[in-house]
Every structure is written in C-alpha cells, then in structure tokens.
Amino acid sequence: MPEANKQGPRTVTLRYFDGTRREAEIINQEVPYPDGKLIVSRTDTKGIITHVNRAFVEMSGYSKEELIGANHAILRHPDMPTVAFEDLWKTIESGKKWHGYVKNLRKDGCYYWVKATVIPNIRNGKLVGYTSVRRKPSRSKISESETLYATLM
Amino acid sequence: MTFNLTVSPDFAPSHISGWYYFNTWLQRQLDVGIHLELYDDFAQQREDLKNGSIDLIYANPYDASMLVRELGFKAVARPARRPDETVIVTLRSSDIHSVEDLKPGITVATTDDPDVHTMGMIMLEPADLDRSNINTRTVGGYVVVAKALLNGSADIGFFLKDAYEELSELVRKDLKVLVSSQISVIHHALLVGPKMQSHIPQLKEKLLTMGNNEKGAIVLENMGLSGWDPMSEEQTEFMIDLIDTLIPD
C-alpha cells in the first residue's frame, strides 16, 4: 500500500495533463464496489464526459450535471501512477481495447477500486469518442495493483 | 416475396405461441408474407443469419454486434422495461453465501445464451474465477440448469433473470440468488435485415402503437412483453460498444 495511504485525511493538489490543477481532500476509506453493477461512461476524443449511468453517479458521489462536461480525470486518485494513464491513452488512441485496475477518487475524498475496460467508439470509420465500463475487481487484483502502482509513483 | 422472421433461441418456452401470434399480427399490419422460423440453438441460427436467409430477428444483445456491424441489420425497437439481467444461483442449503465464497474447481451450469454466460463469468471475477479454474457444464436450457443444481451436478448456475423468475415456486424454494446484475442498458432488440429495410418506417409505427389496440395488446401479453420502445442507430451502437468491453480478449 502506498505510504500516503496509511495516513488520515490530507489535502493534495491534483495536477492534470492539460496543466490545470485542483485541491482535493483525500480520505483513506474505501467504498466497496456494489455487486452486479457496471459503471458506464462515454467521453469525446479529448476525455470530456458525455454520458454517465446511474451507477457512475452513485459511486463517484458527483451529480450527473457535475460529471457531464467534466474531464474524466476528475476521478483520478493521487495514488494512481501517471504511467498507467499514459498506457491507457496510448492504447485507445491506437484503436485498441484497454484493461486495467484503477483506484478512483470520489467527490467526498474516499476511494473505490474498479476493473476498467475502455474501447474506442468508431462510427462510419471515424473515431468519435470512448466508452469506459467498470466492474467489480477481486481483492487479490486490488492488492497486486496497490503493490505495483506504489513502485511506479 | 415472403420474409423470414426468427427469435433468439433464449425466449421462454411458454411464449412460443406468442411469437406465432406476433407473426400473424405483423403480416396483417405490413401486408406482406412472413415465415417464422424458430431454432433450438444459437449456432444453427447464426449460420442461417450469415447465409442471408433471415430478414427480421428478435435478437440476443450479444448477436447484435455481428448483425449490425457485419450483416447490415438495423435496430427498430427494443422491448419496453425488459433489460437482460443475469443471476447466479446456488442451492438454498449451500454454505455459499456470496460470490467471494466460491473457490476454484467449482462446476458451473450454464446455457449457450451468450449474454447471460458472459455476464455470469464477469460476476465470478471478484472471486478470481475464470474459465481456466472452473468446470463448465453447458446444458440445453434454464430448467436443465436448475436440475443440475438440484441434483448436485453443479455448484452454481447462470440464469437469465426473467427465466429464473419463471421457474416454479417448487423449484425456486430450494434455490437462492448469490448475485444479480443491474445493468439496465443491455437488452434484446428487433433488427431488420437489408432486404426488408424499406418496411422500417411502417414497422416502427406499428410496433410503437401495438399496445394501443386490443388485438396488439393480447399479442404482446402472449409474448410476455409490455410494449416496444424505439431504438435509434446510436443507442444500438452504444449497446454494441458496451458489450464489446465485456467480451474477453
């Protein structure tokens, strides 16, 4: 588990790839992924959210209105290494499907783990955006990911 | 010209007559000849779809990708308030209480229904189970899945939720649901093949108003449906993209 995760609430500055930043309070408390649900979202080609389902709203803690139009990076937890998202973008921009385990940041500062799959949306031969579907991961995969990501920070 | 209509083989046996009534209703509404061909399994149906002999299909969502993206079918409608959900079931007397209690080496009773099998496998992932560490018994229908649980030849079974709920009380009293999917956006769809697409506007209009008259409402009831909702090209593409994310590489 990353060192920072052993501590209580803390305020961090999240820096995004487009140069923007925001302050967020991080709480070391996991919200369990609900059984049987899929979190579904779609973005445009720049990662701006265009569609969310109810499970996304419930798990992220944001309203639908807050999510639509936001960058998907709004969910990015500071314990996630940048290299994981670089791999994601490199994969989907080359037209391929990406799988990975992701620790997501909720609006209230807590976190939840997902197994994420992202695919490019092709319409009439043209890339129009991406669909991301998240499902419940196993505890062993979460544990492996925590160990791996700590080495990549 | 006579068109050919077929139905995904996962329809409930109790609704066979409903599909024959639907076929008669449809022929009168469109004033064309339509032959209803029913199949026992997905493989034979897919073969006939690929050789172009089907013009209209009430399709399993998993097949929608092949039908739309490879064979040029177009979705016209989906059943109202009837998403495809999957349940994983075990014996009520079992000491398994959640998916995480399941261990490698278990036997899973399943059918050749592709979307239910795919979702069932996804719901086993939290227990680190996949096709490499479970035994799979593919059987001919959901009643047989229930039998496999009751006679102890399988530890868990995958069911289409609607099919599980249609099992008799006598059977269900000895079973329990471990997990139920709550996806909402994956559902069957009525798809029209290239030869029949000039009828789409009329077909859409008739389907969307089907429940407004007595005859149409009776046919719907016999099919186990409450009505039809329109399905746009983009809604179809969205569902196909979503299913693509669920299919193992």
Interface residues (C-beta under 8 A of the other chain):
Chain A: P34 D35 G36 K37 L38 V40 R42 H51 N53 R54 A55 K97 H99 K115 T117 V118 I119 N121 R123 T131 S132 V133 R135 K136 P137 S138 R139 S140 K141
Chain B: S98 V99 E100 I122 M123 E125 P126 A127 D128 V179 S180 S181 Q182 I183 S184 V185 E237 F238 D241 L242 D244 T245 L246 D249
